[in-house]
Amino acid sequence: MNFGDLFTLLGEYPILILCLILVLGVVFVNGWTDAPNAIATCISTKSIKPKYALIMAAIANLIGVMVAFFFIDAVAGTIQDMVDFSKASPTDSLIALSAGMLGVCVWGVFTWYFGIPSSESHSLIGGLTGAGLAAMTLKLNVTIPFGPLSSWALTLYGLVGSIIFGFFGGLLLTKLIVLIFKKVDRRITKKPFKYAQVFSGGCLAFAHGAQDGLKFVGIFVMAINFAAEAHNLEFDTQIPITNDLTSSLWWVAVVVALFIGLGTSIGGFKIIKKIGQGLSKMETYQGFASDLTSGIGILLASFLGLPISTSQVATSSILGVGASKGIRRVKWNAFIEMVITWVCCFPGTILIGYIFTLIFLNIPGLGG
């Protein structure tokens, strides 16, 4: 499939244009509201100025998307298999996907407005699921696979595993650092850990791009494929490129990377303040431990094809770091507030995606 074929599809399916715009809207909101979690601790410990942190995060996210596109592709497949639209008409599939993406955007802006960290990844899954359930309600030959190895199961494994890994990883790494440097003057270690934290923050932003970027690449390609299949055009829905640097899909990764970077550069300072300062007061070595733990956890999940949330991993690792000095050092009220938001995320986005999809598919002349 070449660019000429793509423009042909865009001309024949105006809903495809809307769908791709909404997907990019979700990507932008992700960079705006979710990506800042990667630099929250760097800013809160004053290891780097906010404007430089945002630039660093934008660049690291962009690089993360591109590297993951060619070498770490499992998450994209997991997202694409969340809902099976293969037997529905291209138009109905695009309408449902558009409505689901609109729901994700609405949820993301809502949580940002109140400064509450939310998971754009889980919002994406919820929006897709809501769209799929609405399509099933209208009997459009759409199914949602369930089972021990289904995409929903992998999501739940990632949800539980990332929280456990983040908390205990942050706790143990912090205690290890304290043990290694217990006889070293804090004034000597403060500056090296300041630079180390900036590095680990960049690594966390890279990991965020690698994890979330591939989710959106998968959705973007899936939308185009709905229309392409109706015309018997060769356009793979799957992302496994396996080092093929000449892949015709490279431009999708570039577009997604740029929109994440653009959203990140604007910055969600409400969320940065909530994550970086609202959970536990940290020193630079603690921030380093938190960011490094989160980055490793996210990359590990990406290799395993587990969709996880940057905000949840980051929050869990910060809690673990804070707990290393005692449970009372953690601001549990702020954590409980976040948990409530996380618990509401799946049902909230599923409901919004469901309602929007029912509305869109019942607009006269719009559904296929």
Contacts in CASP RR format, 6 or more apart in sequence:
PFRMAT RR
TARGET T0000
AUTHOR 0000-0000-0000
METHOD contacts of the structure
MODEL  1
MNFGDLFTLLGEYPILILCLILVLGVVFVNGWTDAPNAIATCISTKSIKP
KYALIMAAIANLIGVMVAFFFIDAVAGTIQDMVDFSKASPTDSLIALSAG
MLGVCVWGVFTWYFGIPSSESHSLIGGLTGAGLAAMTLKLNVTIPFGPLS
SWALTLYGLVGSIIFGFFGGLLLTKLIVLIFKKVDRRITKKPFKYAQVFS
GGCLAFAHGAQDGLKFVGIFVMAINFAAEAHNLEFDTQIPITNDLTSSLW
WVAVVVALFIGLGTSIGGFKIIKKIGQGLSKMETYQGFASDLTSGIGILL
ASFLGLPISTSQVATSSILGVGASKGIRRVKWNAFIEMVITWVCCFPGTI
LIGYIFTLIFLNIPGLGG
1 228 0 8 1.000
1 233 0 8 1.000
1 234 0 8 1.000
1 235 0 8 1.000
1 248 0 8 1.000
2 248 0 8 1.000
5 228 0 8 1.000
5 231 0 8 1.000
5 233 0 8 1.000
5 235 0 8 1.000
6 224 0 8 1.000
8 231 0 8 1.000
9 16 0 8 1.000
9 224 0 8 1.000
9 227 0 8 1.000
9 228 0 8 1.000
9 231 0 8 1.000
9 233 0 8 1.000
10 16 0 8 1.000
10 17 0 8 1.000
11 17 0 8 1.000
12 227 0 8 1.000
13 90 0 8 1.000
13 91 0 8 1.000
13 94 0 8 1.000
13 227 0 8 1.000
15 91 0 8 1.000
15 94 0 8 1.000
15 95 0 8 1.000
15 98 0 8 1.000
15 366 0 8 1.000
16 94 0 8 1.000
16 223 0 8 1.000
16 224 0 8 1.000
16 226 0 8 1.000
16 227 0 8 1.000
18 98 0 8 1.000
19 94 0 8 1.000
19 97 0 8 1.000
19 98 0 8 1.000
19 101 0 8 1.000
19 223 0 8 1.000
20 220 0 8 1.000
20 223 0 8 1.000
20 224 0 8 1.000
22 98 0 8 1.000
22 100 0 8 1.000
22 101 0 8 1.000
22 102 0 8 1.000
22 105 0 8 1.000
23 97 0 8 1.000
23 101 0 8 1.000
23 216 0 8 1.000
23 219 0 8 1.000
23 220 0 8 1.000
23 223 0 8 1.000
24 220 0 8 1.000
24 255 0 8 1.000
24 256 0 8 1.000
24 259 0 8 1.000
25 101 0 8 1.000
25 105 0 8 1.000
25 259 0 8 1.000
26 101 0 8 1.000
26 104 0 8 1.000
26 105 0 8 1.000
26 120 0 8 1.000
26 124 0 8 1.000
26 216 0 8 1.000
26 219 0 8 1.000
27 213 0 8 1.000
27 216 0 8 1.000
27 256 0 8 1.000
27 259 0 8 1.000
27 260 0 8 1.000
28 259 0 8 1.000
28 260 0 8 1.000
28 262 0 8 1.000
28 263 0 8 1.000
29 104 0 8 1.000
29 105 0 8 1.000
29 108 0 8 1.000
29 109 0 8 1.000
29 112 0 8 1.000
29 120 0 8 1.000
29 263 0 8 1.000
30 120 0 8 1.000
30 212 0 8 1.000
30 213 0 8 1.000
30 216 0 8 1.000
30 260 0 8 1.000
30 263 0 8 1.000
31 61 0 8 1.000
31 120 0 8 1.000
31 212 0 8 1.000
31 259 0 8 1.000
31 260 0 8 1.000
31 261 0 8 1.000
31 262 0 8 1.000
31 263 0 8 1.000
31 264 0 8 1.000
31 267 0 8 1.000
32 112 0 8 1.000
32 263 0 8 1.000
32 264 0 8 1.000
32 266 0 8 1.000
32 267 0 8 1.000
32 268 0 8 1.000
33 108 0 8 1.000
33 111 0 8 1.000
33 112 0 8 1.000
33 117 0 8 1.000
33 118 0 8 1.000
33 120 0 8 1.000
33 268 0 8 1.000
33 271 0 8 1.000
34 118 0 8 1.000
34 119 0 8 1.000
34 120 0 8 1.000
34 121 0 8 1.000
34 208 0 8 1.000
34 212 0 8 1.000
34 309 0 8 1.000
34 310 0 8 1.000
34 311 0 8 1.000
35 57 0 8 1.000
35 58 0 8 1.000
35 61 0 8 1.000
35 205 0 8 1.000
35 208 0 8 1.000
35 209 0 8 1.000
35 212 0 8 1.000
35 260 0 8 1.000
35 261 0 8 1.000
35 263 0 8 1.000
35 264 0 8 1.000
35 267 0 8 1.000
35 310 0 8 1.000
36 54 0 8 1.000
36 57 0 8 1.000
36 264 0 8 1.000
36 267 0 8 1.000
36 268 0 8 1.000
36 269 0 8 1.000
36 271 0 8 1.000
36 272 0 8 1.000
36 275 0 8 1.000
37 117 0 8 1.000
37 208 0 8 1.000
37 271 0 8 1.000
37 272 0 8 1.000
37 275 0 8 1.000
37 310 0 8 1.000
37 311 0 8 1.000
37 314 0 8 1.000
37 315 0 8 1.000
38 57 0 8 1.000
38 60 0 8 1.000
38 61 0 8 1.000
38 201 0 8 1.000
38 202 0 8 1.000
38 204 0 8 1.000
38 205 0 8 1.000
38 207 0 8 1.000
38 208 0 8 1.000
38 291 0 8 1.000
38 294 0 8 1.000
38 310 0 8 1.000
38 314 0 8 1.000
39 48 0 8 1.000
39 53 0 8 1.000
39 54 0 8 1.000
39 56 0 8 1.000
39 57 0 8 1.000
39 201 0 8 1.000
39 202 0 8 1.000
39 204 0 8 1.000
39 205 0 8 1.000
39 272 0 8 1.000
40 271 0 8 1.000
40 272 0 8 1.000
40 273 0 8 1.000
40 275 0 8 1.000
40 276 0 8 1.000
40 314 0 8 1.000
41 197 0 8 1.000
41 201 0 8 1.000
41 275 0 8 1.000
41 276 0 8 1.000
41 282 0 8 1.000
41 286 0 8 1.000
41 287 0 8 1.000
41 290 0 8 1.000
41 291 0 8 1.000
41 314 0 8 1.000
41 318 0 8 1.000
42 48 0 8 1.000
42 53 0 8 1.000
42 197 0 8 1.000
42 198 0 8 1.000
42 201 0 8 1.000
42 287 0 8 1.000
42 291 0 8 1.000
43 49 0 8 1.000
43 50 0 8 1.000
43 53 0 8 1.000
43 272 0 8 1.000
43 276 0 8 1.000
44 272 0 8 1.000
44 273 0 8 1.000
44 276 0 8 1.000
44 277 0 8 1.000
44 282 0 8 1.000
45 194 0 8 1.000
45 197 0 8 1.000
45 282 0 8 1.000
45 283 0 8 1.000
45 284 0 8 1.000
45 286 0 8 1.000
45 287 0 8 1.000
47 194 0 8 1.000
47 195 0 8 1.000
47 197 0 8 1.000
47 198 0 8 1.000
47 284 0 8 1.000
47 287 0 8 1.000
48 56 0 8 1.000
48 198 0 8 1.000
50 269 0 8 1.000
50 272 0 8 1.000
54 264 0 8 1.000
54 265 0 8 1.000
54 266 0 8 1.000
54 267 0 8 1.000
55 265 0 8 1.000
56 198 0 8 1.000
56 201 0 8 1.000
56 202 0 8 1.000
56 205 0 8 1.000
57 201 0 8 1.000
57 202 0 8 1.000
57 205 0 8 1.000
57 261 0 8 1.000
57 264 0 8 1.000
58 260 0 8 1.000
58 261 0 8 1.000
58 262 0 8 1.000
58 263 0 8 1.000
58 264 0 8 1.000
58 265 0 8 1.000
59 261 0 8 1.000
60 201 0 8 1.000
60 202 0 8 1.000
60 203 0 8 1.000
60 205 0 8 1.000
60 206 0 8 1.000
60 209 0 8 1.000
61 205 0 8 1.000
61 206 0 8 1.000
61 208 0 8 1.000
61 209 0 8 1.000
61 213 0 8 1.000
61 257 0 8 1.000
61 260 0 8 1.000
61 261 0 8 1.000
61 264 0 8 1.000
62 209 0 8 1.000
62 257 0 8 1.000
62 258 0 8 1.000
62 260 0 8 1.000
62 261 0 8 1.000
63 206 0 8 1.000
63 257 0 8 1.000
64 206 0 8 1.000
64 207 0 8 1.000
64 208 0 8 1.000
64 209 0 8 1.000
64 210 0 8 1.000
64 213 0 8 1.000
64 257 0 8 1.000
65 209 0 8 1.000
65 210 0 8 1.000
65 213 0 8 1.000
65 214 0 8 1.000
65 217 0 8 1.000
65 253 0 8 1.000
65 256 0 8 1.000
65 257 0 8 1.000
65 260 0 8 1.000
66 253 0 8 1.000
66 254 0 8 1.000
66 257 0 8 1.000
67 206 0 8 1.000
67 210 0 8 1.000
68 75 0 8 1.000
68 209 0 8 1.000
68 210 0 8 1.000
68 211 0 8 1.000
68 213 0 8 1.000
68 214 0 8 1.000
68 302 0 8 1.000
69 214 0 8 1.000
69 217 0 8 1.000
69 239 0 8 1.000
69 241 0 8 1.000
69 249 0 8 1.000
69 250 0 8 1.000
69 253 0 8 1.000
70 241 0 8 1.000
70 243 0 8 1.000
70 244 0 8 1.000
70 245 0 8 1.000
70 247 0 8 1.000
71 243 0 8 1.000
72 210 0 8 1.000
72 214 0 8 1.000
72 299 0 8 1.000
72 302 0 8 1.000
72 303 0 8 1.000
73 214 0 8 1.000
73 239 0 8 1.000
73 240 0 8 1.000
73 241 0 8 1.000
73 242 0 8 1.000
74 302 0 8 1.000
74 303 0 8 1.000
74 304 0 8 1.000
74 305 0 8 1.000
75 211 0 8 1.000
75 214 0 8 1.000
75 215 0 8 1.000
75 301 0 8 1.000
75 302 0 8 1.000
75 305 0 8 1.000
75 306 0 8 1.000
75 307 0 8 1.000
76 214 0 8 1.000
76 215 0 8 1.000
76 217 0 8 1.000
76 218 0 8 1.000
76 221 0 8 1.000
76 238 0 8 1.000
76 239 0 8 1.000
77 151 0 8 1.000
77 218 0 8 1.000
77 238 0 8 1.000
77 239 0 8 1.000
77 305 0 8 1.000
78 151 0 8 1.000
78 154 0 8 1.000
78 155 0 8 1.000
78 305 0 8 1.000
78 306 0 8 1.000
78 307 0 8 1.000
79 124 0 8 1.000
79 125 0 8 1.000
79 128 0 8 1.000
79 151 0 8 1.000
79 214 0 8 1.000
79 215 0 8 1.000
79 218 0 8 1.000
79 219 0 8 1.000
79 307 0 8 1.000
80 218 0 8 1.000
80 219 0 8 1.000
80 221 0 8 1.000
80 222 0 8 1.000
80 237 0 8 1.000
80 238 0 8 1.000
80 239 0 8 1.000
81 145 0 8 1.000
81 150 0 8 1.000
81 151 0 8 1.000
82 125 0 8 1.000
82 128 0 8 1.000
82 129 0 8 1.000
82 144 0 8 1.000
82 151 0 8 1.000
82 152 0 8 1.000
83 128 0 8 1.000
83 129 0 8 1.000
83 131 0 8 1.000
83 132 0 8 1.000
83 142 0 8 1.000
83 143 0 8 1.000
83 144 0 8 1.000
84 142 0 8 1.000
84 143 0 8 1.000
84 144 0 8 1.000
84 145 0 8 1.000
85 93 0 8 1.000
85 96 0 8 1.000
85 97 0 8 1.000
85 132 0 8 1.000
85 135 0 8 1.000
85 142 0 8 1.000
85 222 0 8 1.000
85 226 0 8 1.000
87 141 0 8 1.000
87 142 0 8 1.000
87 143 0 8 1.000
88 96 0 8 1.000
88 135 0 8 1.000
88 140 0 8 1.000
88 141 0 8 1.000
88 142 0 8 1.000
89 140 0 8 1.000
89 368 0 8 1.000
90 226 0 8 1.000
90 227 0 8 1.000
90 229 0 8 1.000
90 230 0 8 1.000
91 367 0 8 1.000
91 368 0 8 1.000
92 135 0 8 1.000
92 140 0 8 1.000
92 361 0 8 1.000
92 367 0 8 1.000
92 368 0 8 1.000
93 142 0 8 1.000
93 226 0 8 1.000
94 223 0 8 1.000
94 226 0 8 1.000
94 227 0 8 1.000
95 357 0 8 1.000
95 360 0 8 1.000
95 361 0 8 1.000
95 366 0 8 1.000
95 367 0 8 1.000
95 368 0 8 1.000
96 131 0 8 1.000
96 132 0 8 1.000
96 134 0 8 1.000
96 135 0 8 1.000
96 140 0 8 1.000
96 142 0 8 1.000
96 357 0 8 1.000
96 360 0 8 1.000
96 361 0 8 1.000
97 128 0 8 1.000
97 131 0 8 1.000
97 219 0 8 1.000
97 222 0 8 1.000
97 223 0 8 1.000
97 226 0 8 1.000
98 360 0 8 1.000
99 131 0 8 1.000
99 134 0 8 1.000
99 353 0 8 1.000
99 356 0 8 1.000
99 357 0 8 1.000
99 359 0 8 1.000
99 360 0 8 1.000
99 361 0 8 1.000
100 127 0 8 1.000
100 128 0 8 1.000
100 130 0 8 1.000
100 131 0 8 1.000
100 352 0 8 1.000
100 353 0 8 1.000
100 356 0 8 1.000
100 357 0 8 1.000
101 127 0 8 1.000
101 219 0 8 1.000
102 353 0 8 1.000
102 356 0 8 1.000
103 123 0 8 1.000
103 127 0 8 1.000
103 349 0 8 1.000
103 352 0 8 1.000
103 353 0 8 1.000
103 356 0 8 1.000
104 120 0 8 1.000
104 123 0 8 1.000
104 124 0 8 1.000
104 126 0 8 1.000
104 127 0 8 1.000
104 349 0 8 1.000
104 353 0 8 1.000
106 352 0 8 1.000
107 118 0 8 1.000
107 123 0 8 1.000
107 345 0 8 1.000
107 348 0 8 1.000
107 349 0 8 1.000
107 352 0 8 1.000
108 118 0 8 1.000
108 120 0 8 1.000
108 123 0 8 1.000
111 117 0 8 1.000
111 118 0 8 1.000
111 341 0 8 1.000
112 268 0 8 1.000
112 270 0 8 1.000
112 271 0 8 1.000
114 270 0 8 1.000
115 270 0 8 1.000
115 271 0 8 1.000
115 274 0 8 1.000
116 271 0 8 1.000
116 274 0 8 1.000
116 337 0 8 1.000
116 338 0 8 1.000
116 341 0 8 1.000
117 271 0 8 1.000
117 274 0 8 1.000
117 275 0 8 1.000
117 311 0 8 1.000
117 315 0 8 1.000
117 338 0 8 1.000
117 341 0 8 1.000
118 311 0 8 1.000
118 341 0 8 1.000
118 342 0 8 1.000
118 345 0 8 1.000
119 309 0 8 1.000
119 310 0 8 1.000
119 311 0 8 1.000
119 312 0 8 1.000
119 342 0 8 1.000
119 345 0 8 1.000
120 212 0 8 1.000
120 309 0 8 1.000
121 211 0 8 1.000
121 212 0 8 1.000
121 215 0 8 1.000
121 307 0 8 1.000
121 308 0 8 1.000
121 309 0 8 1.000
121 310 0 8 1.000
122 155 0 8 1.000
122 159 0 8 1.000
122 307 0 8 1.000
122 309 0 8 1.000
122 342 0 8 1.000
122 345 0 8 1.000
122 346 0 8 1.000
122 349 0 8 1.000
123 345 0 8 1.000
123 349 0 8 1.000
124 215 0 8 1.000
124 216 0 8 1.000
124 219 0 8 1.000
125 151 0 8 1.000
125 152 0 8 1.000
125 155 0 8 1.000
125 307 0 8 1.000
125 346 0 8 1.000
125 349 0 8 1.000
126 345 0 8 1.000
126 346 0 8 1.000
126 348 0 8 1.000
126 349 0 8 1.000
126 350 0 8 1.000
126 353 0 8 1.000
127 349 0 8 1.000
127 350 0 8 1.000
127 352 0 8 1.000
127 353 0 8 1.000
128 219 0 8 1.000
129 144 0 8 1.000
129 152 0 8 1.000
129 346 0 8 1.000
129 350 0 8 1.000
130 349 0 8 1.000
130 350 0 8 1.000
130 351 0 8 1.000
130 352 0 8 1.000
130 353 0 8 1.000
130 354 0 8 1.000
130 357 0 8 1.000
131 353 0 8 1.000
131 354 0 8 1.000
131 356 0 8 1.000
131 357 0 8 1.000
132 142 0 8 1.000
132 144 0 8 1.000
132 357 0 8 1.000
133 144 0 8 1.000
133 350 0 8 1.000
133 354 0 8 1.000
134 353 0 8 1.000
134 354 0 8 1.000
134 355 0 8 1.000
134 357 0 8 1.000
134 358 0 8 1.000
134 361 0 8 1.000
135 142 0 8 1.000
135 357 0 8 1.000
135 361 0 8 1.000
136 142 0 8 1.000
136 143 0 8 1.000
136 144 0 8 1.000
137 354 0 8 1.000
137 358 0 8 1.000
138 358 0 8 1.000
138 361 0 8 1.000
140 361 0 8 1.000
144 152 0 8 1.000
145 151 0 8 1.000
145 152 0 8 1.000
146 152 0 8 1.000
146 153 0 8 1.000
147 153 0 8 1.000
151 307 0 8 1.000
154 305 0 8 1.000
154 306 0 8 1.000
154 307 0 8 1.000
155 306 0 8 1.000
155 307 0 8 1.000
157 306 0 8 1.000
158 301 0 8 1.000
158 306 0 8 1.000
158 307 0 8 1.000
158 308 0 8 1.000
159 308 0 8 1.000
159 309 0 8 1.000
159 312 0 8 1.000
161 308 0 8 1.000
162 297 0 8 1.000
162 298 0 8 1.000
162 301 0 8 1.000
162 306 0 8 1.000
162 308 0 8 1.000
162 309 0 8 1.000
162 312 0 8 1.000
162 313 0 8 1.000
162 316 0 8 1.000
163 312 0 8 1.000
163 313 0 8 1.000
163 316 0 8 1.000
164 316 0 8 1.000
165 293 0 8 1.000
165 297 0 8 1.000
165 300 0 8 1.000
165 313 0 8 1.000
165 316 0 8 1.000
166 293 0 8 1.000
166 294 0 8 1.000
166 297 0 8 1.000
166 313 0 8 1.000
166 316 0 8 1.000
166 317 0 8 1.000
166 320 0 8 1.000
167 316 0 8 1.000
167 317 0 8 1.000
167 319 0 8 1.000
167 320 0 8 1.000
167 323 0 8 1.000
168 320 0 8 1.000
169 293 0 8 1.000
169 317 0 8 1.000
169 320 0 8 1.000
170 289 0 8 1.000
170 290 0 8 1.000
170 293 0 8 1.000
170 317 0 8 1.000
170 320 0 8 1.000
170 321 0 8 1.000
170 324 0 8 1.000
171 320 0 8 1.000
171 321 0 8 1.000
171 322 0 8 1.000
171 323 0 8 1.000
171 324 0 8 1.000
173 289 0 8 1.000
173 292 0 8 1.000
173 293 0 8 1.000
174 285 0 8 1.000
174 286 0 8 1.000
174 289 0 8 1.000
174 320 0 8 1.000
174 321 0 8 1.000
174 322 0 8 1.000
174 324 0 8 1.000
175 324 0 8 1.000
177 285 0 8 1.000
177 288 0 8 1.000
177 289 0 8 1.000
178 285 0 8 1.000
178 324 0 8 1.000
181 189 0 8 1.000
181 285 0 8 1.000
189 285 0 8 1.000
190 283 0 8 1.000
190 284 0 8 1.000
193 283 0 8 1.000
193 284 0 8 1.000
193 285 0 8 1.000
193 288 0 8 1.000
194 284 0 8 1.000
196 284 0 8 1.000
196 285 0 8 1.000
196 288 0 8 1.000
197 284 0 8 1.000
197 285 0 8 1.000
197 287 0 8 1.000
197 288 0 8 1.000
197 291 0 8 1.000
200 287 0 8 1.000
200 288 0 8 1.000
200 291 0 8 1.000
200 292 0 8 1.000
200 295 0 8 1.000
201 291 0 8 1.000
202 291 0 8 1.000
203 291 0 8 1.000
203 292 0 8 1.000
203 295 0 8 1.000
204 291 0 8 1.000
204 292 0 8 1.000
204 294 0 8 1.000
204 295 0 8 1.000
204 298 0 8 1.000
204 310 0 8 1.000
204 314 0 8 1.000
205 264 0 8 1.000
206 295 0 8 1.000
207 294 0 8 1.000
207 295 0 8 1.000
207 296 0 8 1.000
207 297 0 8 1.000
207 298 0 8 1.000
207 299 0 8 1.000
207 302 0 8 1.000
207 310 0 8 1.000
208 298 0 8 1.000
208 310 0 8 1.000
209 257 0 8 1.000
209 260 0 8 1.000
210 298 0 8 1.000
210 299 0 8 1.000
210 302 0 8 1.000
211 298 0 8 1.000
211 299 0 8 1.000
211 301 0 8 1.000
211 302 0 8 1.000
211 307 0 8 1.000
211 308 0 8 1.000
211 310 0 8 1.000
212 260 0 8 1.000
212 310 0 8 1.000
213 253 0 8 1.000
213 256 0 8 1.000
213 257 0 8 1.000
213 260 0 8 1.000
214 239 0 8 1.000
214 302 0 8 1.000
215 307 0 8 1.000
216 256 0 8 1.000
216 260 0 8 1.000
217 239 0 8 1.000
217 249 0 8 1.000
217 252 0 8 1.000
217 253 0 8 1.000
217 256 0 8 1.000
218 237 0 8 1.000
218 239 0 8 1.000
220 252 0 8 1.000
220 255 0 8 1.000
220 256 0 8 1.000
221 235 0 8 1.000
221 236 0 8 1.000
221 237 0 8 1.000
221 239 0 8 1.000
221 249 0 8 1.000
221 252 0 8 1.000
222 237 0 8 1.000
224 235 0 8 1.000
225 235 0 8 1.000
225 236 0 8 1.000
225 237 0 8 1.000
228 234 0 8 1.000
228 235 0 8 1.000
229 235 0 8 1.000
236 249 0 8 1.000
239 249 0 8 1.000
241 247 0 8 1.000
241 249 0 8 1.000
271 311 0 8 1.000
274 334 0 8 1.000
274 338 0 8 1.000
275 311 0 8 1.000
275 314 0 8 1.000
275 315 0 8 1.000
275 318 0 8 1.000
276 282 0 8 1.000
276 318 0 8 1.000
278 331 0 8 1.000
278 334 0 8 1.000
279 315 0 8 1.000
279 318 0 8 1.000
279 319 0 8 1.000
279 322 0 8 1.000
279 330 0 8 1.000
279 331 0 8 1.000
279 334 0 8 1.000
279 335 0 8 1.000
280 318 0 8 1.000
280 319 0 8 1.000
280 321 0 8 1.000
280 322 0 8 1.000
280 329 0 8 1.000
280 330 0 8 1.000
280 331 0 8 1.000
281 329 0 8 1.000
282 290 0 8 1.000
282 318 0 8 1.000
282 321 0 8 1.000
282 322 0 8 1.000
286 321 0 8 1.000
286 322 0 8 1.000
286 324 0 8 1.000
287 318 0 8 1.000
287 321 0 8 1.000
289 317 0 8 1.000
289 321 0 8 1.000
290 314 0 8 1.000
290 317 0 8 1.000
290 318 0 8 1.000
290 320 0 8 1.000
290 321 0 8 1.000
291 314 0 8 1.000
291 317 0 8 1.000
293 313 0 8 1.000
293 317 0 8 1.000
294 310 0 8 1.000
294 313 0 8 1.000
294 314 0 8 1.000
294 317 0 8 1.000
295 313 0 8 1.000
297 308 0 8 1.000
297 313 0 8 1.000
298 308 0 8 1.000
298 310 0 8 1.000
298 313 0 8 1.000
301 307 0 8 1.000
301 308 0 8 1.000
309 342 0 8 1.000
311 338 0 8 1.000
312 342 0 8 1.000
315 335 0 8 1.000
315 338 0 8 1.000
319 330 0 8 1.000
319 335 0 8 1.000
320 330 0 8 1.000
322 329 0 8 1.000
322 330 0 8 1.000
323 329 0 8 1.000
323 330 0 8 1.000
360 366 0 8 1.000
360 367 0 8 1.000
361 367 0 8 1.000
END
